[in-house]
């Protein structure tokens, strides 16, 4: 049985430091990948009224259009590890980014079918990229997991916010097709970079011998049999649920509390913007400690405080949305960092990422609809907010398991 010191070294041996210094292309690839994992999703809601007018979308179709990308993230996530094993991670990511590029371009055609087909393709590509990104970080930057995860999370948050913020001005300047087509440029650059990485990909190294072999062979079993894997997956799922529910319903909650529509929208924008610097700081901090449970508890406490504040003192909504912004801005990067830290090798990271994101995004896709139904049934927001507060209890329980030092599959 390997010692705890030996187990931790598993993260630091796959790639020589000199090789990473000499070759910047993997870093460029990671940056470009992260730039393309949110913008194609967040750029749609702000132009939805224009799309409804130009393409004659019904309210139901508009709802499906906004939910479809999130559901794609869950539905297509399970296939990513199998494809990576068969064809290589670089090849799958090149294809994923090509799907995003095709989807962005197709959905600018002036038909409803093209809009939905393009959104489906882009969602599928983003799902593959989401799953394999932790494996790329684990493989290419094993001693910089926190820094590189933080960089990726920051870029994802920033481009997501930028796409949402630029959508309306770009639509006013050149129409909704301009607002959506502009994101084809980073997709093309990323697809080209990962195609180059796929062409020059070297065969995988044979398994190591010696004391590290024990840890690696134990991780070859299914992650479905690991309680730690289930805890990590549940944490990511509840975190994603809270994020998408708050993004979807915070403007309406604030409007129903008497705030003007513009101010309610500004609160949501600020809530998302606060999370951008935390996307970098939290993973770096989490990777520097062996036990992430205090961080998990702190982030969940912030979320519970923000939700309770909105429930009991909505007149201070700017304060509480700021608190929630810090909570949800830290929670997702923290969950993704924990996913990488609990994985002893890139293959396990890919399998665990697929498991976590499949359940997480399917749950997140259903969350806004469920909260909306509860709001309709109860005629107010007290019951939905109480339900969200209640969700912090299981989130804390699974977070305390997931945040404890250890590896999925290690004995």
C-alpha positions as CSV (number, residue, x, y, z in Angstrom):
1,X,0.0,0.0,0.0
2,X,1.5,3.4,-1.0
3,X,2.1,6.0,1.6
4,X,0.2,9.3,1.5
5,X,3.3,11.0,0.4
6,X,3.7,8.6,-2.5
7,X,0.1,9.0,-3.5
8,X,0.4,12.8,-3.7
9,X,3.4,12.4,-6.0
10,X,1.2,10.8,-8.6
11,X,0.0,14.2,-9.6
12,X,3.5,15.5,-10.4
13,X,5.2,12.9,-12.6
14,X,3.5,12.6,-16.0
15,X,5.3,15.5,-17.8
16,X,8.8,16.8,-17.3
17,X,9.0,20.5,-16.3
18,X,11.4,21.3,-19.0
19,X,9.1,20.0,-21.7
20,X,6.3,22.3,-20.4
21,X,8.6,25.3,-20.5
22,X,9.8,24.6,-23.9
23,X,6.4,24.2,-25.5
24,X,3.7,26.9,-25.0
25,X,1.2,25.3,-27.4
26,X,-0.6,23.3,-24.7
27,X,-1.1,26.4,-22.7
28,X,-2.4,28.3,-25.7
29,X,-4.7,25.4,-26.4
30,X,-6.1,25.5,-22.8
31,X,-6.7,29.2,-23.0
32,X,-8.5,29.0,-26.3
33,X,-10.5,26.0,-25.1
34,X,-11.7,27.9,-22.0
35,X,-12.6,31.0,-24.1
36,X,-15.1,28.9,-26.0
37,X,-16.9,27.0,-23.2
38,X,-19.5,29.7,-22.2
39,X,-20.0,32.4,-24.8
40,X,-22.1,30.3,-27.2
41,X,-24.5,29.8,-24.3
42,X,-24.7,33.1,-22.5
43,X,-25.0,35.1,-25.8
44,X,-28.5,33.8,-26.5
45,X,-30.7,35.0,-23.6
46,X,-30.1,38.7,-24.1
47,X,-31.2,38.6,-27.8
48,X,-34.1,36.2,-27.2
49,X,-36.8,38.9,-27.6
50,X,-35.3,39.8,-31.0
51,X,-35.1,36.1,-32.0
52,X,-38.8,35.7,-31.0
53,X,-39.8,38.6,-33.1
54,X,-37.7,37.7,-36.2
55,X,-38.2,34.0,-36.2
56,X,-41.6,33.9,-34.6
57,X,-40.7,31.8,-31.7
58,X,-43.4,30.9,-29.2
59,X,-42.8,31.2,-25.4
60,X,-42.3,27.5,-25.2
61,X,-39.8,27.4,-28.0
62,X,-37.9,30.3,-26.3
63,X,-37.8,28.3,-23.1
64,X,-36.5,25.2,-24.8
65,X,-33.9,27.2,-26.6
66,X,-32.4,28.5,-23.3
67,X,-32.6,25.1,-21.6
68,X,-31.2,23.1,-24.5
69,X,-27.5,24.0,-24.1
70,X,-27.5,23.1,-20.4
71,X,-29.2,19.7,-21.1
72,X,-26.6,19.1,-23.9
73,X,-23.9,19.5,-21.3
74,X,-25.3,16.6,-19.4
75,X,-26.4,14.4,-22.2
76,X,-23.2,14.5,-24.2
77,X,-20.8,14.5,-21.3
78,X,-20.6,10.6,-20.8
79,X,-19.2,10.0,-24.3
80,X,-16.1,12.2,-23.9
81,X,-13.9,9.8,-22.0
82,X,-14.6,6.9,-24.3
83,X,-13.9,9.0,-27.4
84,X,-10.7,10.3,-25.8
85,X,-9.5,6.8,-25.1
86,X,-10.1,5.7,-28.7
87,X,-8.9,8.7,-30.7
88,X,-6.9,10.8,-28.2
89,X,-7.9,13.9,-26.1
90,X,-6.5,16.3,-28.7
91,X,-8.5,14.9,-31.5
92,X,-11.7,14.9,-29.5
93,X,-11.2,18.5,-28.4
94,X,-10.4,19.6,-32.0
95,X,-13.7,18.0,-33.1
96,X,-15.6,19.5,-30.1
97,X,-14.4,23.0,-31.1
98,X,-15.3,22.3,-34.7
99,X,-18.8,21.5,-33.5
100,X,-18.9,24.8,-31.6
101,X,-17.8,26.6,-34.7
102,X,-20.3,24.9,-36.9
103,X,-23.1,25.5,-34.4
104,X,-22.3,29.2,-34.1
105,X,-22.4,29.6,-37.9
106,X,-25.5,27.4,-38.5
107,X,-27.7,29.1,-36.0
108,X,-27.3,32.4,-37.8
109,X,-29.3,31.1,-40.7
110,X,-32.8,32.7,-40.8
111,X,-34.8,29.6,-39.8
112,X,-36.0,28.1,-36.6
113,X,-34.6,24.7,-37.5
114,X,-31.1,26.2,-38.0
115,X,-31.3,28.1,-34.7
116,X,-32.1,24.9,-32.7
117,X,-29.7,22.7,-34.7
118,X,-26.8,25.1,-34.3
119,X,-27.5,25.4,-30.6
120,X,-27.6,21.6,-30.3
121,X,-24.2,21.3,-32.1
122,X,-22.6,24.1,-30.0
123,X,-23.9,22.5,-26.8
124,X,-22.5,19.1,-27.7
125,X,-19.1,20.6,-28.4
126,X,-19.1,22.5,-25.2
127,X,-20.1,19.3,-23.3
128,X,-17.0,17.5,-24.7
129,X,-14.7,20.4,-23.9
130,X,-16.1,20.7,-20.3
131,X,-15.4,17.1,-19.5
132,X,-11.9,16.9,-21.0
133,X,-10.6,20.2,-19.7
134,X,-9.8,18.8,-16.2
135,X,-8.0,15.9,-17.8
136,X,-5.9,18.3,-19.9
137,X,-5.0,20.3,-16.7
138,X,-4.2,17.1,-14.9
139,X,-2.0,15.7,-17.7
140,X,-0.2,18.8,-18.9
141,X,0.1,20.9,-15.8
142,X,0.1,18.4,-12.9
143,X,2.0,20.7,-10.5
144,X,0.0,23.8,-11.4
145,X,-3.5,22.4,-11.1
146,X,-4.8,25.3,-9.0
147,X,-3.3,28.0,-11.3
148,X,-4.4,26.5,-14.5
149,X,-7.9,25.6,-13.3
150,X,-8.2,29.1,-12.0
151,X,-7.1,30.5,-15.3
152,X,-9.6,28.4,-17.2
153,X,-12.4,29.3,-14.8
154,X,-11.6,33.0,-15.0
155,X,-11.6,32.9,-18.8
156,X,-14.9,31.0,-18.9
157,X,-16.6,33.4,-16.5
158,X,-15.2,36.5,-18.3
159,X,-16.1,35.4,-21.8
160,X,-19.5,34.3,-20.6
161,X,-20.1,37.7,-19.1
162,X,-18.7,39.5,-22.1
163,X,-20.9,37.5,-24.5
164,X,-24.0,38.5,-22.5
165,X,-22.9,42.1,-22.1
166,X,-22.1,42.6,-25.8
167,X,-25.1,40.8,-27.2
168,X,-27.5,43.7,-27.1
169,X,-25.1,46.4,-28.3
170,X,-24.0,44.2,-31.2
171,X,-27.6,43.4,-32.1
172,X,-28.4,47.1,-32.1
173,X,-25.4,47.8,-34.4
174,X,-25.6,44.9,-36.8
175,X,-28.5,42.6,-35.9
176,X,-28.7,39.4,-33.9
177,X,-26.7,37.4,-36.5
178,X,-23.7,39.7,-35.8
179,X,-24.0,39.3,-32.1
180,X,-23.9,35.5,-32.5
181,X,-21.4,35.2,-35.4
182,X,-18.7,37.1,-33.6
183,X,-17.9,34.1,-31.4
184,X,-17.0,32.0,-34.5
185,X,-13.5,33.6,-34.5
186,X,-12.3,32.2,-31.2
187,X,-13.8,28.9,-32.0
188,X,-11.9,28.8,-35.3
189,X,-8.6,29.7,-33.6
190,X,-9.2,27.0,-30.9
191,X,-10.1,24.3,-33.4
192,X,-7.0,25.1,-35.4
193,X,-4.7,24.9,-32.3
194,X,-6.1,21.6,-31.1
195,X,-5.9,20.2,-34.6
196,X,-2.2,21.0,-34.5
197,X,-1.9,19.4,-31.1
198,X,-3.7,16.3,-32.4
199,X,-1.4,16.0,-35.4
200,X,1.8,16.0,-33.3
201,X,0.3,13.9,-30.4
202,X,2.7,11.2,-29.2
203,X,1.5,7.7,-28.1
204,X,0.6,7.4,-24.4
205,X,3.4,6.2,-22.2
206,X,3.3,2.7,-20.8
207,X,2.2,2.3,-17.1
208,X,4.9,3.1,-14.6
209,X,6.4,0.4,-12.5
210,X,7.3,0.5,-8.8
211,X,5.4,1.9,-5.9
212,X,3.2,4.2,-7.9
213,X,1.7,1.3,-9.9
214,X,-0.6,0.3,-7.0
215,X,-2.4,3.7,-7.0
216,X,-2.8,3.8,-10.8
217,X,-4.2,0.3,-11.2
218,X,-6.7,0.8,-8.4
219,X,-8.1,3.8,-10.3
220,X,-8.8,1.8,-13.4
221,X,-12.0,0.6,-11.9
222,X,-15.3,2.3,-12.5
223,X,-15.8,5.6,-10.7
224,X,-19.4,4.5,-10.2
225,X,-18.1,2.3,-7.4
226,X,-16.4,5.0,-5.5
227,X,-18.2,6.9,-2.7
228,X,-15.7,9.7,-3.1
229,X,-16.6,10.0,-6.8
230,X,-20.3,10.2,-5.9
231,X,-19.6,12.9,-3.4
232,X,-17.6,15.0,-5.9
233,X,-20.4,14.5,-8.5
234,X,-23.1,15.5,-6.0
235,X,-21.2,18.6,-5.0
236,X,-20.8,19.7,-8.6
237,X,-24.4,18.9,-9.3
238,X,-25.8,21.0,-6.4
239,X,-23.4,23.8,-7.2
240,X,-24.5,23.9,-10.8
241,X,-28.2,23.7,-9.8
242,X,-27.8,26.8,-7.6
243,X,-25.9,28.7,-10.2
244,X,-28.4,28.2,-13.0
245,X,-31.4,28.8,-10.8
246,X,-30.0,32.1,-9.5
247,X,-29.0,33.3,-12.9
248,X,-32.4,32.4,-14.3
249,X,-34.6,33.8,-11.6
250,X,-32.8,36.6,-9.7
251,X,-34.0,39.3,-12.1
252,X,-37.6,38.2,-11.7
253,X,-37.3,37.9,-7.9
254,X,-35.9,41.4,-7.7
255,X,-38.6,42.8,-10.0
256,X,-41.3,41.1,-7.8
257,X,-39.7,42.8,-4.8
258,X,-40.3,46.1,-6.4
259,X,-37.0,46.9,-8.1
260,X,-37.1,48.4,-11.6
261,X,-36.3,45.9,-14.4
262,X,-33.1,47.7,-15.3
263,X,-31.9,47.6,-11.6
264,X,-32.8,44.0,-11.3
265,X,-30.8,43.2,-14.4
266,X,-27.9,45.2,-13.1
267,X,-27.9,43.2,-9.9
268,X,-27.7,40.0,-11.8
269,X,-24.8,41.4,-13.9
270,X,-22.9,42.4,-10.8
271,X,-23.6,39.0,-9.2
272,X,-21.9,37.3,-12.2
273,X,-19.0,39.9,-12.4
274,X,-18.0,39.4,-8.8
275,X,-17.3,35.8,-9.6
276,X,-14.6,36.5,-12.2
277,X,-11.6,37.2,-9.9
278,X,-12.8,34.5,-7.5
279,X,-12.5,32.0,-10.4
280,X,-8.7,32.5,-10.3
281,X,-8.2,33.0,-6.6
282,X,-10.2,30.1,-5.2
283,X,-8.6,27.2,-7.3
284,X,-5.1,28.5,-6.5
285,X,-5.9,28.6,-2.8
286,X,-7.6,25.2,-2.9
287,X,-4.6,23.5,-4.6
288,X,-2.2,24.8,-2.0
289,X,-3.9,23.0,0.9
290,X,-4.4,19.3,1.4
291,X,-7.9,19.7,2.9
292,X,-10.5,21.8,1.1
293,X,-13.3,21.3,3.6
294,X,-12.9,24.7,5.3
295,X,-13.2,26.4,1.9
296,X,-16.3,24.3,1.1
297,X,-17.9,25.2,4.4
298,X,-17.1,28.9,3.9
299,X,-18.5,29.1,0.4
300,X,-21.7,27.3,1.3
301,X,-22.1,29.6,4.4
302,X,-21.9,32.6,2.1
303,X,-24.6,31.1,-0.2
304,X,-26.9,30.4,2.8
305,X,-26.4,33.9,4.1
306,X,-27.2,35.5,0.8
307,X,-30.3,33.5,0.3
308,X,-31.5,34.1,3.8
309,X,-30.9,37.8,3.4
310,X,-33.0,38.0,0.3
311,X,-35.8,36.1,2.1
312,X,-35.8,38.2,5.3
313,X,-34.4,41.6,4.2
314,X,-35.0,42.1,0.4
315,X,-34.7,45.9,0.8
316,X,-31.0,45.2,1.1
317,X,-30.9,43.3,-2.2
318,X,-27.7,44.8,-3.5
319,X,-25.8,43.5,-0.4
320,X,-27.3,40.0,-0.7
321,X,-26.8,39.7,-4.4
322,X,-23.2,40.7,-3.8
323,X,-22.8,37.9,-1.2
324,X,-24.4,35.4,-3.6
325,X,-22.1,36.6,-6.4
326,X,-19.1,35.7,-4.2
327,X,-20.7,32.4,-3.2
328,X,-21.6,31.1,-6.7
329,X,-18.5,32.7,-8.2
330,X,-16.3,30.6,-5.8
331,X,-18.4,27.4,-5.7
332,X,-18.0,26.2,-9.3
333,X,-14.3,26.8,-9.6
334,X,-13.8,25.1,-6.2
335,X,-15.8,22.1,-7.2
336,X,-13.8,21.7,-10.4
337,X,-10.5,22.0,-8.6
338,X,-11.6,19.4,-6.1
339,X,-12.5,17.2,-9.0
340,X,-8.9,17.4,-10.4
341,X,-7.3,17.1,-6.9
342,X,-9.3,13.9,-6.1
343,X,-8.2,12.3,-9.5
344,X,-4.9,10.4,-9.4
345,X,-4.4,10.6,-13.2
346,X,-5.8,12.2,-16.3
347,X,-7.9,9.2,-17.3
348,X,-9.6,9.2,-13.9
349,X,-10.1,12.9,-14.2
350,X,-11.9,12.5,-17.5
351,X,-14.1,9.7,-16.1
352,X,-14.9,11.6,-13.0
353,X,-15.6,14.8,-14.9
354,X,-18.0,12.9,-17.2
355,X,-19.8,11.4,-14.3
356,X,-20.1,14.6,-12.3
357,X,-21.1,16.8,-15.3
358,X,-23.7,14.3,-16.6
359,X,-25.7,14.3,-13.4
360,X,-24.8,17.9,-12.5
361,X,-25.9,19.5,-15.7
362,X,-29.0,17.4,-16.1
363,X,-30.0,18.5,-12.6
364,X,-29.1,22.1,-13.3
365,X,-31.1,22.0,-16.5
366,X,-34.2,20.9,-14.6
367,X,-33.6,23.2,-11.7
368,X,-34.9,26.6,-13.1
369,X,-38.0,24.9,-14.4
370,X,-38.7,23.2,-11.0
371,X,-38.2,26.5,-9.2
372,X,-40.5,28.3,-11.7
373,X,-43.2,25.6,-11.1
374,X,-42.9,25.9,-7.3
375,X,-43.2,29.7,-7.7
376,X,-46.4,29.3,-9.7
377,X,-47.9,26.9,-7.3
378,X,-47.2,28.9,-4.2
379,X,-47.7,32.4,-5.7
380,X,-44.5,33.8,-4.3
381,X,-40.8,33.3,-3.8
382,X,-40.6,32.3,-0.2
383,X,-41.0,28.6,-0.9
384,X,-38.4,28.5,-3.8
385,X,-35.9,30.4,-1.7
386,X,-36.4,28.2,1.3
387,X,-35.9,25.2,-1.0
388,X,-32.6,26.7,-2.2
389,X,-31.5,27.3,1.4
390,X,-32.4,23.7,2.3
391,X,-30.2,22.5,-0.6
392,X,-27.2,23.9,1.2
393,X,-27.5,21.1,3.8
394,X,-26.8,18.2,1.4
395,X,-24.3,20.4,-0.4
396,X,-22.3,20.8,2.8
397,X,-22.5,17.1,3.6
398,X,-21.2,15.9,0.3
399,X,-18.7,18.8,0.2
400,X,-17.2,17.8,3.4
401,X,-16.6,14.3,2.0
402,X,-15.3,15.5,-1.4
403,X,-13.0,18.1,0.2
404,X,-11.1,15.6,2.3
405,X,-7.6,14.7,1.1
406,X,-7.5,11.5,-1.0
407,X,-7.9,10.0,-4.4
408,X,-10.8,8.4,-6.2
409,X,-10.1,4.6,-6.5
410,X,-7.1,4.7,-4.1
411,X,-7.1,2.0,-1.4
